[in-house]
Amino acid sequence: MKVLGIDIGGTNLRAGLVEDNSVVQIESLKIRKGGSEAEIMSELDRLIGRLMEDKIEGIGIGVPSVVDPVRGIVYDATNIPAWKEVHLKEQLEARYKIPVYVNNDANCFVMGEKYFGKVKEYKNIVGLITGTGLGSGLVLNNQLYAGENCGAGEFGMIPFRDHDFEYYCSGQFFEKVHKTTGEVLHKRAEHGESEALDIFTQFGSNLGELIKVIMLAIDPEIFILGGSASKSYKFFKDAMWKSIEKFVYGHSLDKIKIEVSEIAHIAILGAAALYFDAIKEGMHQG
């Protein structure tokens, strides 16, 4: 089975040909952020054209925005001002005559991990992307759960201290609070600099507080962490767990698991997983 997985980021359009559970070819284009809806659609068509072949069975697309996953409509895509309401599924299916599935990028992340990563055997999963912002995707009882308006799992927007969890549990914490970047701090921590290690300790404590909130709301089996900050897991892991260990229900602590994503091209694989999941659901319903 061959499927195209497409990641529409804030800077680049990336597409990959997924075959036999791996990405065998990748193409990318810079997004013209000031372009019109039609111009950016033309760029997307050009990217798909580089990979399209007769045996491709479907297309999955992840977008950093609110999405109507049933109709495949993208609303207010992050960093693409012209994409206010784009009927992406309808347009691409009319052009390529194959099924197209569209969803939020964080939902794609958790689906990619469910199909290709460390959480295949679990039924109730929370994927947390700790990058420039904080995104999350939910798999509940083996099914992607997006909510009525594709807004389920927006835990970063929950108020925390004087801001919200996104401010304290993503790259914003490093940049806005400590005036640096996670990458710079990682390098400093590798050299044992105490200030960098202290900042990661604060970050881990904050993330632990968020995880406890999610445990109360969702009660998952496992968390899978992704995004740039997750690459520094070894520096904030202990502080994160120290915070989690104060959770009110001790029995839950005995069972909860936290893993870090190690999959290359997870955004592309996660987008492709939208198609695989739709096929699985169709077979199940049939």
Buried (B, 14 or more C-beta within 10 A) or exposed (E): BBBBBBBBBEEEBBBBBBBEEEBEEBBBBEBEEEBEBEEBBEBBBEBBEEBBEEEBEBBBBBBBBBBBBEEBBBBEBBEBBBBEEBBBBEBBBEEBEBBBBBBBBBBBBBBBBBBBBBBEEBBBBBBBBBBBBBBBBBBBEEBBBBEEEBEBBBBBEEEBEEEBBBBBBBBBBBEEBBEBEBBEBBEBBEEEEEEBBEBBBBBBBBBBBBBBEBBEEBBBBBBBBBBBBBBBBEBBBEBBBEBBEEBEEEEBBEEBEBBBBEBEBBBBBBBBBBBBBBBBEEEEEE
